[in-house]
Amino acid sequence: MNRRHVFWLALPLAAIAAASFAAGLKVESAWAHATPPGASVAAVYLRIDNAGGPADRLLAIKTPVAARVEVHRTSVEDGMARMRKVSMLHVGANKAVEFAPGGLHVMLFGLNKPLVAGQTFTMEFVFELAGAHQVIVAVRD
């Protein structure tokens, strides 16, 4: 069997493996607070559920509503709340990661316009194994 045959046999297997990774990981329940006019930052909260897939790593988050997107964690040190950028986020196999006020959250910097209650916007979460996941974020009061 030559290399060309091996390639064409391996290609469907790779597609099946990628689909099974994606099926096990979900980004859900995404929401953000409405922002006042002139605000340039906002936080997004959500849940990443990796039920059935292998451990994975978040590589990037993109959205058309902000110039820059980062994952942050809020912690309390010496009675003061501090927010720190998270450089690497792993999602364990059969684990969930909760993004909630006072803990992990997605920060949007350089908002293009205010986030208005009742509206939605899209975000794309890119994982090492599960690939890209499109998410609709609901804006709440």
NORDAGI-V911388 format. One line per field, one symbol per residue. phi: phi as a letter, one per 40 degrees, with the letter a starting at -180 (. if undefined). psi: psi as a letter, one per 40 degrees, with the letter a starting at -180 (. if undefined). burial: b if it has 9 or more other C-alpha atoms within 8 Angstrom, else e. A space follows every 10 residues. Layout:
# NORDAGI-V911388
phi=???
psi=???
burial=???
This chain:
# NORDAGI-V911388
phi=.cccccdccc dccccccccc ccccbbbafc aaccbcdgcb babbbabbbb chccdbbcca bbaccacaba cbbcbbbfgb cbbbcbcabc bccfbbbbba dgacaccbbg dcaccbdgcb abbbbbbdbc gcbcbcbccb c
psi=hidddddddd dddddddddd dddehihifh iiiiiiheie iiihiahhhg heiiiihhdi hiieeidihi hihhihhfeh hihihhdhhi hihfiihhhi hebiihhhif hdiihhheii iiihhhidde ahhhhhhhhi .
burial=eeeeebeeee eeeeeeebbb bbbbbbbbeb bbbbbeeebb bbbbbbbbbb bebbbbbbbe bbbeebbebb bbbbbeeeee eeeeebeeee bbbbbbebbb eebbbbbbbb beebbbbeee ebbbbbbbbb bebebbbbbb e
